[in-house]
């Protein structure tokens, strides 16, 4: 009994510390978004003497968030569409069809998840420049698709494996062809996995900086994160404005995650236990 209480207490302490480390930066961002730069520098943990709402208006205007956040949304949406359409098909084939070279395919997919994008950055840039694809959001979406597809394929494959084969055979006996089985039977069943993949990839794409800053250099095509990075000056920075802008950029994806967190958690749990 005493050991059980001790383990419970330790668990709560560890979880509380993890919560502080996870939410601490967000809390500091929200707190300092309403303060002036001198207040932030002198006392970043104190409450603001007066709420500085102008930080948000200046951040919105200087970072052109109305335009740049729309650019981020376009790139993120196209990436999610590409990954889900190609990744779900590949995962279905790998889960349902006998592939003699499955070990080699699996090793290749896992290897691509560990290879850093920096290895391919210069060749990609020269290729994009020669093809005239710099400042092309669709081309950048294909780069993101290549980056995130291995993860999506491996996760979705576990969902397809968990579906009983009898269900697929019953649909085929009813006259459904391979496409109808995949589209009308399999995809609705693995929808929690699709939503999980969409949320994770959406989060990464929305916050991604290296690829976006390399291939989307035009003022009209840059994403919100790239525009945000330009707010920091070489010699001085308005930290109140920077914190307020960061808060605006984080808010949409945070609200989306909070609204869909139950489905996200169910999807991750299902993907980790099935197959």
C-alpha positions as CSV (number, residue, x, y, z in Angstrom):
1,X,0.0,0.0,0.0
2,X,2.8,2.4,0.9
3,X,4.7,1.5,-2.2
4,X,1.6,2.2,-4.3
5,X,1.1,5.6,-2.8
6,X,4.8,6.4,-3.2
7,X,4.8,5.4,-6.9
8,X,1.6,7.5,-7.4
9,X,3.2,10.5,-5.8
10,X,6.4,10.2,-7.8
11,X,4.3,9.9,-11.0
12,X,2.4,13.1,-10.2
13,X,5.7,14.9,-9.5
14,X,7.2,13.8,-12.7
15,X,4.1,14.7,-14.7
16,X,3.9,18.1,-13.0
17,X,7.5,18.8,-13.9
18,X,6.9,17.7,-17.5
19,X,3.8,20.0,-17.6
20,X,5.9,23.0,-16.4
21,X,8.6,22.4,-19.0
22,X,6.0,21.9,-21.7
23,X,3.7,24.8,-20.9
24,X,6.2,27.2,-19.4
25,X,7.4,28.7,-22.7
26,X,3.8,29.2,-23.8
27,X,2.9,30.9,-20.6
28,X,5.9,33.2,-20.9
29,X,5.0,34.0,-24.4
30,X,1.5,35.0,-23.5
31,X,2.6,36.9,-20.4
32,X,5.2,39.0,-22.3
33,X,3.0,39.5,-25.4
34,X,1.2,42.3,-23.4
35,X,4.4,44.0,-22.1
36,X,6.8,46.6,-23.4
37,X,10.4,45.6,-24.3
38,X,11.9,47.3,-21.3
39,X,9.5,45.4,-19.0
40,X,10.4,42.1,-20.6
41,X,14.1,42.8,-20.3
42,X,14.0,43.9,-16.7
43,X,11.4,41.5,-15.4
44,X,10.1,38.8,-17.8
45,X,8.2,36.9,-15.1
46,X,6.2,39.9,-13.8
47,X,2.7,40.9,-14.8
48,X,2.5,43.8,-17.2
49,X,2.0,47.3,-15.8
50,X,-0.4,48.0,-18.6
51,X,-1.7,45.7,-21.3
52,X,0.0,46.6,-24.6
53,X,-2.6,45.7,-27.2
54,X,-0.6,47.7,-29.8
55,X,2.0,44.8,-29.8
56,X,-0.6,42.7,-31.6
57,X,-1.6,45.3,-34.2
58,X,2.0,46.2,-35.0
59,X,2.9,42.5,-35.2
60,X,0.0,41.8,-37.5
61,X,0.9,44.7,-39.8
62,X,4.7,44.3,-39.8
63,X,4.7,40.5,-40.4
64,X,1.7,40.9,-42.8
65,X,0.1,38.0,-41.0
66,X,-3.1,38.2,-43.0
67,X,-1.2,37.3,-46.1
68,X,1.6,35.2,-44.7
69,X,-0.7,33.0,-42.6
70,X,-2.8,32.4,-45.7
71,X,0.4,31.3,-47.5
72,X,1.2,28.9,-44.6
73,X,-2.3,27.6,-44.7
74,X,-2.1,26.9,-48.5
75,X,1.3,25.1,-48.2
76,X,0.1,23.1,-45.2
77,X,-3.2,22.1,-46.8
78,X,-1.6,21.0,-50.1
79,X,1.0,19.0,-48.1
80,X,-1.6,17.2,-46.1
81,X,-3.6,16.4,-49.2
82,X,-0.6,15.0,-51.0
83,X,0.6,13.0,-48.1
84,X,-2.8,11.5,-47.3
85,X,-3.6,10.6,-50.9
86,X,-0.2,9.0,-51.7
87,X,0.6,7.7,-48.2
88,X,-2.7,5.9,-47.7
89,X,-2.5,4.2,-51.0
90,X,1.1,3.1,-50.4
91,X,0.3,1.9,-46.9
92,X,-2.7,-0.1,-48.1
93,X,-0.6,-1.9,-50.7
94,X,2.2,-2.6,-48.2
95,X,-0.3,-4.0,-45.7
96,X,-2.5,-6.0,-48.0
97,X,-0.3,-7.2,-50.8
98,X,2.6,-9.7,-50.6
99,X,5.8,-8.0,-51.4
100,X,8.9,-10.1,-51.7
101,X,11.2,-7.2,-51.0
102,X,9.3,-6.0,-48.0
103,X,12.4,-6.0,-45.7
104,X,14.3,-3.8,-48.2
105,X,11.3,-1.5,-48.7
106,X,10.9,-1.2,-44.9
107,X,14.6,-0.5,-44.4
108,X,14.5,2.2,-47.1
109,X,11.4,3.9,-45.6
110,X,12.9,3.9,-42.1
111,X,16.2,5.2,-43.4
112,X,14.5,8.1,-45.1
113,X,13.0,9.1,-41.8
114,X,16.5,9.5,-40.2
115,X,18.2,11.3,-43.1
116,X,18.4,15.0,-42.4
117,X,16.9,17.3,-44.9
118,X,20.2,19.4,-44.9
119,X,21.7,16.6,-47.0
120,X,19.3,17.3,-49.9
121,X,18.9,21.0,-49.5
122,X,21.6,22.2,-51.9
123,X,20.8,19.7,-54.7
124,X,17.1,20.5,-54.3
125,X,17.7,24.2,-54.5
126,X,19.8,24.0,-57.6
127,X,17.2,21.7,-59.2
128,X,14.3,24.0,-58.3
129,X,16.2,27.1,-59.5
130,X,16.9,25.5,-62.8
131,X,13.3,24.4,-63.2
132,X,12.0,27.8,-62.2
133,X,10.2,26.5,-59.1
134,X,11.6,28.9,-56.5
135,X,8.7,30.7,-54.8
136,X,6.3,28.0,-55.9
137,X,4.2,26.8,-53.0
138,X,3.1,23.6,-54.9
139,X,6.7,22.6,-55.4
140,X,7.5,23.2,-51.7
141,X,4.5,21.0,-50.9
142,X,6.0,18.2,-52.8
143,X,9.2,18.6,-50.8
144,X,7.2,18.4,-47.6
145,X,5.4,15.4,-49.0
146,X,8.6,13.5,-49.6
147,X,9.8,14.4,-46.0
148,X,6.6,13.3,-44.2
149,X,5.4,10.4,-46.3
150,X,7.6,7.7,-44.7
151,X,6.1,8.5,-41.3
152,X,2.6,8.5,-42.7
153,X,3.0,5.2,-44.6
154,X,4.4,3.3,-41.6
155,X,1.7,4.6,-39.3
156,X,-1.2,4.0,-41.7
157,X,0.1,0.6,-42.5
158,X,-0.6,-0.5,-38.9
159,X,-4.2,0.5,-39.3
160,X,-4.7,-1.4,-42.5
161,X,-3.1,-4.5,-41.1
162,X,-5.5,-4.4,-38.2
163,X,-8.6,-4.6,-40.4
164,X,-9.8,-8.2,-40.8
165,X,-9.3,-9.6,-44.3
166,X,-12.8,-11.1,-44.2
167,X,-14.2,-7.6,-44.5
168,X,-12.2,-6.9,-47.6
169,X,-13.2,-10.4,-49.1
170,X,-16.9,-9.7,-48.3
171,X,-16.8,-6.4,-50.2
172,X,-15.1,-8.2,-53.2
173,X,-17.8,-10.9,-53.1
174,X,-20.5,-8.2,-53.3
175,X,-18.9,-7.0,-56.6
176,X,-16.6,-4.2,-55.4
177,X,-13.4,-3.7,-57.4
178,X,-10.1,-2.9,-55.8
179,X,-10.6,0.8,-55.9
180,X,-14.1,0.6,-54.3
181,X,-12.8,-1.6,-51.6
182,X,-10.0,0.9,-50.8
183,X,-12.1,4.0,-51.1
184,X,-15.4,3.0,-49.6
185,X,-14.4,0.3,-47.1
186,X,-10.9,0.7,-46.0
187,X,-10.4,4.5,-45.8
188,X,-13.5,5.1,-43.6
189,X,-12.2,2.5,-41.1
190,X,-8.7,4.0,-40.9
191,X,-10.1,7.6,-40.6
192,X,-8.6,8.0,-37.1
193,X,-5.2,7.3,-38.5
194,X,-5.7,9.8,-41.3
195,X,-6.7,12.5,-38.9
196,X,-3.7,11.8,-36.7
197,X,-1.3,12.0,-39.7
198,X,-3.0,15.2,-40.9
199,X,-2.6,16.9,-37.5
200,X,1.0,15.9,-37.0
201,X,2.0,16.9,-40.6
202,X,0.0,20.1,-40.3
203,X,1.8,21.1,-37.1
204,X,5.2,20.5,-38.7
205,X,4.4,22.3,-41.9
206,X,2.9,25.3,-40.2
207,X,6.1,25.7,-38.0
208,X,8.7,24.6,-40.6
209,X,11.3,27.3,-41.3
210,X,14.3,25.9,-43.2
211,X,12.6,24.7,-46.4
212,X,10.1,27.6,-46.4
213,X,12.9,30.2,-46.0
214,X,15.0,28.5,-48.7
215,X,12.4,28.0,-51.4
216,X,9.8,30.7,-50.7
217,X,11.9,33.9,-50.7
218,X,9.4,36.2,-52.4
219,X,7.6,38.7,-50.2
220,X,4.3,37.5,-51.7
221,X,4.9,33.8,-51.1
222,X,6.7,33.7,-47.7
223,X,5.0,31.9,-44.8
224,X,4.1,33.3,-41.4
225,X,7.1,31.7,-39.7
226,X,9.5,33.2,-42.2
227,X,7.9,36.7,-41.9
228,X,8.1,36.3,-38.1
229,X,11.9,35.7,-38.3
230,X,12.3,39.0,-40.0
231,X,10.9,41.0,-37.0
232,X,14.1,40.5,-35.1
233,X,16.5,43.3,-35.9
234,X,20.3,43.1,-36.1
235,X,20.9,45.6,-33.2
236,X,17.6,45.9,-31.4
237,X,14.3,44.0,-31.3
238,X,10.8,44.8,-30.1
239,X,10.3,41.8,-27.9
240,X,6.7,42.7,-27.0
241,X,5.8,42.8,-30.7
242,X,7.7,39.5,-31.3
243,X,5.9,37.7,-28.5
244,X,2.6,39.0,-29.7
245,X,3.2,37.9,-33.3
246,X,4.3,34.5,-32.1
247,X,1.1,34.2,-30.1
248,X,-1.0,35.0,-33.2
249,X,0.9,32.4,-35.3
250,X,0.6,29.7,-32.7
251,X,-3.0,30.3,-31.8
252,X,-4.7,28.7,-34.9
253,X,-2.8,25.4,-34.8
254,X,-3.2,25.3,-31.0
255,X,-6.9,25.8,-31.2
256,X,-7.2,23.1,-33.9
257,X,-5.3,20.7,-31.8
258,X,-7.4,21.4,-28.7
259,X,-10.6,20.8,-30.7
260,X,-9.4,17.5,-32.2
261,X,-7.2,16.3,-29.4
262,X,-9.5,13.4,-28.5
263,X,-9.4,12.0,-32.0
264,X,-5.6,12.6,-32.1
265,X,-5.0,10.7,-28.9
266,X,-7.3,7.8,-30.0
267,X,-5.5,7.7,-33.3
268,X,-2.0,7.6,-31.8
269,X,-3.1,4.9,-29.3
270,X,-4.7,2.9,-32.1
271,X,-1.6,3.1,-34.3
272,X,0.7,2.1,-31.5
273,X,-1.2,-1.0,-30.5
274,X,-2.5,-2.4,-33.8
275,X,-0.6,-4.6,-36.2
